[in-house]
Amino acid sequence: MVDRYRYWSVEAIVTDLDRRRHPFHIAIENWTHDLNIGTVIRNANAFGAAAVHIVGRRRWNRRGAMVTDRYQHLLHHPTIDDLMIWAAGEATDLVGIDNLPGAVPLETTSLPMRCVLLFGQEGPGLSPAAHAGCSLVCSITQYGSTRSINAGVASGIAMHTWLNQHHPA
């Protein structure tokens, strides 16, 4: 599988991936040039997300994406309200992933088939406006002493959870 696309053009790869993408989307708030966005995009490509939505600043550090941003649909929304309008128009639920008070454990929650898994910026997490716009907020259960795991890691866990629920291997 690793060499599947070795001699394909970018357009041919995107076309092939489009036939197999899943109906979940990923969104990340980008207030201050978040370095995790590249990892989130790489994870989205690996797990077959329909698209990645970047909310806020358009610029981000592309190194972490390892060129997978060429094959992943990227959408920009200037504000969280713009993302919420897009999601409502697509009849797609916003599901926050953050360890906020009242969040339900991701591992015991049924995720909607059509959803946007929304991540906040590293450190502060989801903005209050993003939190308010989510129909559901899930946390990833942790057992150590750290307050949180980074958004890149959390995105991989959340996408894998969605796949286990809706597209088991």
C-alpha angles and dihedrals in degrees: 000000000000093000096038093113099032098126100022125115119246090249092052091049092050091048092051093047091048089062091057106035120125125236095250123098131200126221131184129187111233111195101149111019095284113213092209094070093083091054091046090053092048090051091047089054092047093050097041100246116181092232146333119238119204112202119201121357112041094210122082138157106274097191094087092056090066090215093303088118086078090065100037125081107242121195126186126213117184092211140017087248089061090053091049091051090050092049093048090051090052094045088238125146121231110227115189120212109204139113094247123147109277095025115140122228110270092215093060099037127093108231120214116256092232108043147129112233102214124203128188127220120286109275107011095044121200116007116241090252092052092047091051091050095055121099088204136014120202130190128205110235112241130190105191135074100268118107093224147348120243122269093247092058093040091053092055092049092048094048091048090051091051090050093049089053100042107021109025116188 
